[in-house]
């Protein structure tokens, strides 16, 4: 069992983030002697899941790239109100 501070260091996140994970049920914990402790096995599991579940990178055909620069054409190009029409193409 490790403290919230130690869990944050092990995961590479702040103490507040560890508390948020605990409150949302993303990280198990127990209360012992007035202190909140996190099982070390849960840290290893979360770290392993984080390494293997990476976020895929954007490709140039991603819809967000169609919005880049939209609305800056001085009236000739689509504006911010037209973003849904751009994304729905």
N, C-alpha and C positions, 0 to 999 in steps of 0.2 A: 504494500500500500504506500502511496506517495501523496504528498500534500498538493493542494491546488497550484501553488507556486512551482513546485517541481514538475508537475504535469505540464504546465505551460512551457517550461524550459525544454522538456522532452519533446513536446509537439512543435515547438518553435512558434508559439502563439502567446498572446498576453494572458495575464491572469483573468481579465474580464472575459476574454473569449472562452476560457475554460469554464468559467461560471455560466456563461451563456449556453455552452454545449451541455452542461449538467442540467440546467433548467429546462432545456428543450428535449432532453432524453437522449441526446446523441453521445453521451459519455456517462457510464454508470459511476455511482459514487455511494459511499456510506458515511454515516455520521458516527464518530467514535470520540468519546471524551470531549465533546464540544467542538471537535474539528471535523472538517469535511475531507475525506480521503478518497482517492481514486485508485482502483486496482491497477497494478503495473501491467497486467495482461491486457487490460482494456486499451492502454496506451500503445502497446505493440500492435494490437489488432487495428486500431485507428490509423496508426502510422503506415501500416502495410496497405490498408485500403486506400489511403491517400496517395501513395506512390503508384499503385496500379490503376487507380480510377482517374487518371489525368483528364484535363479538359482538352478536347481536340482543338487544333488551331483553325482559324478562319481560312477559307480558300477564297480566291478572287471571285467566285460565283456566289458567294454568300450575299443575301439580300441587303445587309448593312452597307456593303460597298456601293450599291446603287444610290444610297442616300448621301454618300460623301459628296459634299459640294452642292447638294440640292438646296435651293433657297437662297443662294448667294449670287444669283445671276442678274440682280438688279431689275427683276420683273420679267425678264425673258425666259428664265428657267423655272422649273417647278419650285414652289415655295414650301414652307413648313406644313401648311395645311394640306398639301398634296402628298404627304409622305405615305399615306395608306394606299393611294392609287399607285405609287411607285412600287411599294412592297408587294401589292397584290398581282403585279404583272406576272 
